[in-house]
Amino acid sequence: MRIGAWFMTFAVYLTVGWSVTEASARTLDDQTALLSLDTAFQARVDLTIEEPERARALRFIHKVIDRIATSFIEPFDVRELANFAAITLRRQPSGSHPEDLAHAAVDTVLRRLNDPYATFDARQMKLHSKHLSGIGIEALIVDGELKVIAPLDGSPAQNAGVEPGDIIIEIDREVVRNATLAEAMRRIRGPLGTDVLLGIQRNKIAQMLSLTVPRTRFRVLPLRHTVFGGIAYIRIAFFGPNTEKLLRKSLAAIREEMGGGAPRAYIVDLRNNPGGLVGQAILVADAFLEKGMIVATIGRESSGARRYDAYRGDFIKGLPIVILQNEASASASEILAAALKDHQRAIIMGTRSYGKGIVQTAYPFGALGRVKFTTHKYVTAAGRQIQGVGVLPDIVVNGDPRPTYGTAAVPIDRCPTAGKARDRMLGCALLFLHQGRNLSAFIEALPKLR
């Protein structure tokens, strides 16, 4: 490299806010990769744009790379990330706007993390968001495919027939594969009152199912309750900002409905609960525990690593709890289930939960946008990780095909039905409690198959 060219490139470091001390803290490979990135940026940027705007865009790329190298849950060094960005920059047309270059570079870096929850929200993407509407699904990218964790209770997606585990192949007849999660969800969202056409693959059947889902305003009831004889049933659909407060109200209402007395036991239904606010799940767990760790977070960075403990005061004073879960119970719902299971406060019935036990942190970078990626993992009171494993049930119901280690396995069609929906898993939970939580008596009492 000629002296003049090297000096111009090095000057970019100073322009984007790097000091000589910061540069010297990098390895030689890191510095070389960053110099290559800067050269690629300068070769493609529109030089008629004022220098401060160009410098701001380049500084944004540097800051994102630095943040990922420091905070991402898996180790990536600066050299790798800078090389990913530089390769993308070299593919951009000459005379590109600096923000377009920054967005392309950052988008590529996030994709290369193989983090299904990593997103980049550019400034332009936030405009007019109040006029857009979604359909009520929790989803993620798995092996390049958009997979539905669960539709929310009462959402347009659920009403249209979207089911947990569905793979969304097309959105409005355009293929989804290899899109980021943010891109896919933006395409699903649209003007209020319009429809979105989803092409869905279900249960690995080759033929694609087409579902038309309206984009409408909808209200999901996060928590509701009913009473079956002397047993209280509480359904938590997701963890919203007031879930713990709603739980308190439901517990009081249940006692009032029972003439001031307490139920014999409680069933907490977390099936198809995709999560929500983890803080609310921790508060709900605390409501049923007297003491002990609820959950902890661990990561490469000490900041953000925390332990959450229960405070004295079990709202239902030690009464038995059965938690219902399935493969679409994820994230915050898994934290609640794991906490109550690890402290032997509840029996888990159903199938192994989804296995989303990681924390995403959002980092705003001013007007140029915001990045979010995985920074920590959840660890249960028993020292287990939820991510990729899930919470194992004590009593397996519904023939979970994945490896599991419950104390008993019950085919779903042996369970009696219960409620207006003729819910068999609920029927099994009620039967188990009516048998005094005696496993042998419960198995013996199950209806025989004809």
MORA-V661905 format. One line per field, one symbol per residue. ss: DSSP state (H for helix, E for strand, C for the rest). phi: phi as a letter, one per 40 degrees, with the letter a starting at -180 (. if undefined). psi: psi as a letter, one per 40 degrees, with the letter a starting at -180 (. if undefined). Layout:
ss=???
phi=???
psi=???
//
This chain:
ss=CCHHHHHHHHHHHHHCCCCHHHHHHCCHHHHHHHHHHHHHHHHHECCCCCHHHHHHHHHHHHHHHHHHHHHCCCCCCHHHHHHHHHHHHHCCCCCECHHHHHHHHHHHHHHCCCCCCCEEECHHHHCCHHHEECCCEEEEEECCEEEEEEECCCCHHHHHCCCCCCEEEEECCEECCCCCHHHHHHHHCEECCCEEEEEEECCCCCCCEEEEEECCCCCCCCEEEEEECCEEEEEECCECCCHHHHHHHHHHHHHHHCCCCCCCEEEEECCCCCCECHHHHHHHHHHHCCCCEEEEEEECCCCCCCEEECCCCCCCCCCEEEEEECCCCCCHHHHHHHHHHHCCCCEEEECCCCCCCEEEEEEECHHHCEEEEEEEEEEECCCCECCCCCCCCCEEECCCCCCCCCCEEECHHHCCCCCCCCCHHHHHHHHHHHCCCCHHHHHHHCCCCC
phi=.cdcccccccccdcccgccccccccccccccccccccccccccbccccccdccccccccddcccdcccdcbccbcbcdddcccdccccccccccgccdccccccccdcdccccfbcbcbbbcdccccgcccbbbbgbbaacbfgbcbccaccdgcdcccchcbdgcbccbbfgbccdgcccccccccccaddgcbbcbcbbbffcccccbbcbccbcabbccaaaabbgbbcbbbbcabccbcccccdccccccccccggcbccabbbcbcfcchhccdccccccccbbcahccabbbaccccgcabbbcbdhcdbfgccbbbcaacbcbfdcccccccccccfcaccbhbccchbbbbbbcbcbgcchbbbacbabcbcccgcccdgbgbcccbcbgfdccdabccabbcccccccagccfccccdccccdcccggcccccccccdccc
psi=hidddddddddddddeehidddddeiiddddddddddddddddeiheeiiddddddddddddddddddddeidihhidddddddddddddeiiifiiddddddddddddddeefheehihhiddeehfdeeiiaefihiihhfeihhhdiiiheiddddeehiheihhdihfehidheiiddddddddiahheiihhhhhhhfehdhhhhhhhigihihhhdhiiihgbehhhhhhdigaefdddddddddddddddefeiiidiihhhehfhebbhddddddddddeidiihdiihiadhdhehihhiiihghdefeiihhhhiaeehibdddddddddddefeihhhbihidfhfihihhhifadeahihihdiihhideeiidhedahhidhhhefheihifieihhhdeeiiiiidefhdddddddddddeffhddddddehhii.
//
